[in-house]
Amino acid sequence: VLLQDLDFYHELSRTSRNIVFVLVLNTVRGFVQRFKSFFKDFNPPPEAVYRHQEELLAAIEARLAERAAEIADAHLAAGRAHQLARREGAEIVATPSVRSAAEANGDPAARAPGE
């Protein structure tokens, strides 16, 4: 799932014309591809990754830049927590849900579609 997740972010970066991030992801993807066995369980469960991608795209389509940033940040934090749990031998937990300040205040426009 990690390579697909990198491809997802590569396409977002390419579409937004963020050439620096495209170049960084090209380098990272090559490294991950070369050392696949090390990275095989790097991401949280696939369902959590796909849910994150759908939420992120929905926020982008709705032009909610802060929400999109929160979703991306939460995905990175979940990946970091996933890796720490694996190192410590703990059971892996699902990706936590992200709530923006607007959503926490009950703003229905802040919710992702389908919520």
Residue pairs with C-beta under 8 A, 6 or more apart in sequence:
1 43
1 46
1 49
2 32
2 39
2 42
2 43
3 29
3 32
3 33
4 49
5 43
5 49
5 53
6 25
6 28
6 29
6 32
7 29
8 53
9 21
9 25
10 22
10 25
10 26
10 29
12 56
12 60
13 21
13 22
13 25
14 22
32 39
32 42
41 86
42 79
42 82
42 83
43 49
43 79
43 82
44 78
44 79
44 82
44 92
44 94
44 95
45 92
45 94
45 95
48 78
48 94
48 95
49 75
49 95
51 95
52 71
52 74
52 75
52 78
52 95
54 112
55 71
55 98
55 112
56 68
56 71
56 72
56 75
58 112
58 113
59 65
59 67
59 68
59 71
59 112
60 68
62 113
64 110
66 100
67 100
67 102
67 103
67 110
67 112
70 98
70 100
71 98
73 98
74 95
74 96
74 98
75 95
77 96
78 95
78 96
81 93
82 92
82 93
85 91
85 92
85 93
86 92
100 110
102 109
102 110
103 110
103 111
